[in-house]
Amino acid sequence: MHLSYVVGWLRTEENHYLTTPPDLARALSRPAQELLGYAAHDAIAQAGGYLGTVDLRDPVDLLQEGRL
């Protein structure tokens, strides 16, 4: 098993959020959901952007609401 971290504005080579369906991810803890990629990266304060959103919302919030 290989585990590594990537800066938030980059996506990993393997998209784990594509291999972990929302129904399964919903049962995981929020930190685990974020590590899998079900989270947006907010770098607005550092003159970056807000990447990985769904309809300008954080996917991890939509996942918890059952809307993803």
ZAMI-281177 format. One record per atom (N, C-alpha, C): residue in three letters; x, y, z; residue number from 1. Coordinates in Angstrom, 2 decimals, always signed. Each point is the difference from the previous one (the first is absolute). Last residue first. Layout:
<rs>
   residu         x         y         z   num
      Ala         X         Y         Z   NUM
...
</rs>
This chain:
<rs>
   residu         x         y         z   num
      Leu    -24.84    +14.03     -2.78    68
      Leu     +1.08     -0.41     -0.92    68
      Leu     +0.07     -1.50     -0.01    68
      Arg     -2.87     +2.52     +2.89    67
      Arg     -0.26     +0.59     -1.32    67
      Arg     +1.07     -0.34     -1.01    67
      Gly     -0.46     -0.87     +4.96    66
      Gly     -0.62     -1.01     -0.86    66
      Gly     -0.33     +0.51     -1.39    66
      Glu     +2.37     +2.13     +3.84    65
      Glu     -1.42     +0.34     -0.17    65
      Glu     -0.74     -1.03     -0.82    65
      Gln     +4.68     -0.35     +0.66    64
      Gln     -0.64     -0.16     +1.29    64
      Gln     -1.48     +0.31     -0.06    64
      Leu     +2.58     +0.70     -3.87    63
      Leu     +0.01     -1.43     +0.32    63
      Leu     -0.74     -0.24     +1.31    63
      Leu     +0.78     +4.41     -1.35    62
      Leu     -1.07     -0.61     -0.79    62
      Leu     -0.12     -1.49     +0.29    62
      Asp     +3.58     +2.29     +1.97    61
      Asp     -1.27     +0.45     +0.59    61
      Asp     -1.19     -0.61     -0.73    61
      Val     +4.27     -0.79     -1.72    60
      Val     -0.14     -0.74     +1.26    60
      Val     -1.28     +0.43     +0.73    60
      Pro     +1.32     +2.20     -4.09    59
      Pro     -0.59     -1.33     -0.18    59
      Pro     -0.19     -0.76     +1.31    59
      Asp     -0.14     +5.39     -0.58    58
      Asp     +0.99     -1.00     +0.34    58
      Asp     -0.64     -1.39     -0.10    58
      Arg     -1.72     +4.15     -3.05    57
      Arg     -0.10     -0.52     +1.37    57
      Arg     +1.08     -1.06     +0.20    57
      Leu     -1.23     +2.32     -4.22    56
      Leu     +0.63     +0.94     +0.94    56
      Leu     -0.15     -0.40     +1.46    56
      Asp     -1.29     -2.93     -3.58    55
      Asp     -0.94     +1.13     +0.08    55
      Asp     +0.44     +1.00     +1.06    55
      Val     +3.06     -3.44     +0.50    54
      Val     -1.16     -0.45     -0.77    54
      Val     -1.05     +1.07     +0.20    54
      Thr     +5.80     -0.06     +0.46    53
      Thr     -1.35     +0.23     +0.49    53
      Thr     -1.04     -0.64     -0.92    53
      Gly     +5.06     +0.45     -0.12    52
      Gly     -0.60     -1.27     +0.35    52
      Gly     -1.42     +0.13     +0.49    52
      Leu     +3.29     +4.23     +0.50    51
      Leu     -0.01     -1.08     -0.99    51
      Leu     -0.65     -1.26     +0.53    51
      Tyr     +0.97     +5.48     +0.57    50
      Tyr     -0.84     -0.93     +0.73    50
      Tyr     -0.26     -1.15     -0.96    50
      Gly     +4.42     +3.49     +0.09    49
      Gly     -1.39     -0.15     -0.39    49
      Gly     -0.73     -0.96     +0.90    49
      Gly     +4.35     +3.49     +0.78    48
      Gly     -0.23     -1.15     -0.86    48
      Gly     -1.46     -0.06     -0.38    48
      Ala     +2.41     +3.04     +3.10    47
      Ala     -0.11     +0.46     -1.38    47
      Ala     -0.11     -1.17     -0.98    47
      Gln     -0.18     -0.45     +4.79    46
      Gln     +1.37     +0.04     -0.51    46
      Gln     +0.05     +0.42     -1.47    46
      Ala     -4.17     -0.46     +2.27    45
      Ala     +0.79     +0.88     +0.88    45
      Ala     +1.45     +0.12     -0.46    45
      Ile     -2.94     -3.03     -2.20    44
      Ile     -0.33     +1.39     -0.32    44
      Ile     +0.83     +0.96     +0.83    44
      Ala     -0.29     -5.03     -0.42    43
      Ala     +1.25     +0.76     +0.05    43
      Ala     -0.25     +1.46     -0.33    43
      Asp     -2.55     -5.01     +1.06    42
      Asp     -0.25     +1.44     +0.10    42
      Asp     +1.32     +0.73     +0.18    42
      His     -2.04     -4.97     -1.87    41
      His     +1.19     +0.67     +0.51    41
      His     -0.24     +1.50     -0.06    41
      Ala     -3.52     -4.47     +0.51    40
      Ala     +0.51     +1.09     -0.83    40
      Ala     +1.24     +0.58     +0.66    40
      Ala     -1.99     -5.22     +0.35    39
      Ala     +0.10     +1.31     +0.64    39
      Ala     +0.54     +1.01     -1.00    39
      Tyr     -0.21     -5.11     -0.04    38
      Tyr     -1.34     +0.57     +0.09    38
      Tyr     +0.05     +1.34     +0.73    38
      Gly     +3.71     -3.16     -0.70    37
      Gly     -0.20     +0.99     -1.06    37
      Gly     -1.38     +0.61     -0.01    37
      Leu     +2.34     -3.15     +3.17    36
      Leu     -0.37     -0.69     -1.24    36
      Leu     -0.23     +0.96     -1.16    36
      Leu     +0.90     +1.63     +4.39    35
      Leu     +1.19     -0.65     -0.54    35
      Leu     -0.28     -0.73     -1.30    35
      Glu     -3.63     +1.94     +2.33    34
      Glu     +0.86     +1.04     -0.56    34
      Glu     +1.27     -0.60     -0.60    34
      Gln     -2.95     -2.86     +2.27    33
      Gln     -0.63     +0.49     -1.22    33
      Gln     +0.88     +1.05     -0.68    33
      Ala     +1.34     -1.51     +4.21    32
      Ala     +0.20     -1.05     -1.01    32
      Ala     -0.61     +0.42     -1.33    32
      Pro     -0.69     +2.84     +3.73    31
      Pro     +1.40     +0.02     -0.46    31
      Pro     +0.29     -1.05     -1.06    31
      Arg     -4.40     -0.01     +1.88    30
      Arg     +0.26     +1.15     -0.87    30
      Arg     +1.47     +0.09     -0.42    30
      Ser     -1.92     -4.84     +1.13    29
      Ser     +0.16     +1.26     +0.73    29
      Ser     +0.31     +1.13     -0.98    29
      Leu     -2.88     -4.16     -1.84    28
      Leu     +1.34     +0.26     +0.54    28
      Leu     +0.02     +1.31     +0.77    28
      Ala     -3.77     -1.76     -2.54    27
      Ala     +0.14     -0.70     +1.28    27
      Ala     +1.35     +0.25     +0.66    27
      Arg     -1.09     +1.69     -4.37    26
      Arg     -0.88     +0.66     +0.96    26
      Arg     +0.13     -0.62     +1.39    26
      Ala     +2.14     -1.88     -3.87    25
      Ala     +0.73     +1.13     +0.59    25
      Ala     -0.82     +0.69     +1.08    25
      Leu     -2.01     -3.48     -2.55    24
      Leu     +1.04     -0.53     +0.88    24
      Leu     +0.73     +1.14     +0.72    24
      Asp     -3.22     +1.19     -3.17    23
      Asp     -0.67     -0.76     +1.05    23
      Asp     +0.98     -0.59     +1.01    23
      Pro     +1.64     +2.33     -3.93    22
      Pro     -0.54     +0.86     +1.06    22
      Pro     -0.69     -0.76     +1.12    22
      Pro     +3.85     -2.54     -2.76    21
      Pro     -1.29     +0.60     -0.31    21
      Pro     -0.52     +0.83     +1.18    21
      Thr     +4.95     -1.24     -1.64    20
      Thr     -0.75     -0.12     +1.25    20
      Thr     -1.34     +0.69     -0.21    20
      Thr     +3.19     +0.06     -3.41    19
      Thr     -0.06     -1.42     +0.33    19
      Thr     -0.74     -0.26     +1.31    19
      Leu     +0.76     +4.41     -1.70    18
      Leu     -0.71     -0.70     -1.07    18
      Leu     -0.15     -1.48     +0.31    18
      Tyr     +2.46     +2.89     +2.82    17
      Tyr     -1.42     +0.30     +0.14    17
      Tyr     -0.82     -0.63     -1.11    17
      His     +4.72     -0.26     +0.02    16
      His     -0.61     -0.95     +0.93    16
      His     -1.49     +0.30     +0.21    16
      Asn     +3.66     +0.93     -3.90    15
      Asn     -1.13     +0.70     +0.60    15
      Asn     -0.78     -0.95     +0.89    15
      Glu     +5.30     +0.34     -1.75    14
      Glu     -1.13     -0.91     +0.13    14
      Glu     -1.11     +0.73     +0.73    14
      Glu     +3.64     +2.56     -0.75    13
      Glu     +0.01     -0.77     -1.25    13
      Glu     -1.16     -0.99     -0.01    13
      Thr     -0.69     +4.39     +2.92    12
      Thr     +0.91     -1.12     -0.04    12
      Thr     -0.07     -0.71     -1.35    12
      Arg     -0.90     +5.27     +0.61    11
      Arg     -0.72     -1.26     +0.16    11
      Arg     +1.02     -1.12     -0.11    11
      Leu     +0.61     +5.33     +1.66    10
      Leu     +0.30     -1.04     -0.98    10
      Leu     -0.89     -1.20     +0.26    10
      Trp     -0.02     +3.82     +2.82     9
      Trp     -0.48     +0.44     -1.30     9
      Trp     +0.37     -0.96     -1.12     9
      Gly     +1.25     -0.65     +4.72     8
      Gly     -1.43     -0.05     -0.23     8
      Gly     -0.47     +0.37     -1.38     8
      Val     +4.73     -2.43     +1.12     7
      Val     -0.55     +1.33     +0.26     7
      Val     -1.44     +0.05     -0.49     7
      Val     +1.64     -4.68     +1.42     6
      Val     +0.24     +0.87     -1.13     6
      Val     -0.56     +1.37     +0.37     6
      Tyr     +1.67     -5.03     +2.51     5
      Tyr     -0.82     +1.20     -0.03     5
      Tyr     +0.43     +0.87     -1.17     5
      Ser     +0.11     -5.64     +1.01     4
      Ser     +0.76     +1.24     -0.06     4
      Ser     -0.98     +1.16     -0.06     4
      Leu     +0.61     -5.79     +0.39     3
      Leu     -0.79     +1.13     +0.47     3
      Leu     +0.87     +1.24     -0.06     3
      His     -0.33     -5.56     -1.74     2
      His     +0.73     +1.26     -0.07     2
      His     -0.92     +1.12     +0.44     2
      Met     +0.53     -5.77     +0.37     1
      Met     -0.84     +1.15     +0.00     1
      Met     +0.90     +1.23     +0.00     1
</rs>
